[in-house]
């Protein structure tokens, strides 16, 4: 599954899409259209969705800030 932006006329829509193979063909199926990008960005809904989905991943570290250019460092201390 992945997210994509679909353009339709003057608007862009955020969609969740599923891929699967049937023989040699790859079939895509739209699972959900979440809404217009401009509306989602105005309300901060994209960040809310990402924050909510990150709770279900054990391998993803999520850093949310109000800035567009974020720099971070990490140090590993001790044995793994």
N, C-alpha and C positions, 0 to 999 in steps of 0.2 A: 504494500500500500504506500501511497505517497500523496502529497498535496501538489496541486497545480493551479495556475491562474488561467482561466479561459476567457478570451476576449469575445464580446458580443456587442457589436455596434460600438458605441462610445464608452461602454462600461467593461469592467473586468470583474470576474467572479472567482471566488476561492472554492475549489472542489477537492474532495477526497476521492481518490481513484484506486482501483484494484487491478493488478495485472495477473493474467494466467495464460498458460500455454495450452493450445489445442493443436496437437500435431506439430507442424512447423510454424504455425501462426501464433502471435501474441495478441490476446484479446484484452481490451481495456473496458472496465465497467465503472461508471460513476456511481459511487456509493452515496455521496451527499454533496449538495451544493450549499455551502455555508452562508453565502450572501455576497453582496457587492463589496469589493475591496475598500472603496472609499468610506463606506458606512462602517465596516469592521474596524478600520484604522482609526476613525474618529472616536469610536466608543471604547477602544482598547480591547476589543474582543479577541484579537489574534493572540495577544500576550496572555490573556486569561485561558484560552484554549491550550496554548503551549505549556503553561504552568500546570494545568490540570492533567494533561497527558504525561508530563514528566514524572508524576507520582507513580506511574505504573512501570517505569523502567529502572532496572537495577544498574545499568551501565551508562546512563546519561547524567551528566552534571549540568544543571541549569543555572545560569547566571543572568539575572534580569536587573537591568539598571535603566535609568532614565536617559542615558547617553547612547548615541549611535556608535561611538568608537570606544570600545572597552578593551583594556589590556589587563591581563591577569598572569600571575606567576604561581607555580606550585613547586613545593619541595617535598620529596619523599624522605621520611625519617625512619630509620630502623629497618628491620627485615620485613619482607612481604608476608 
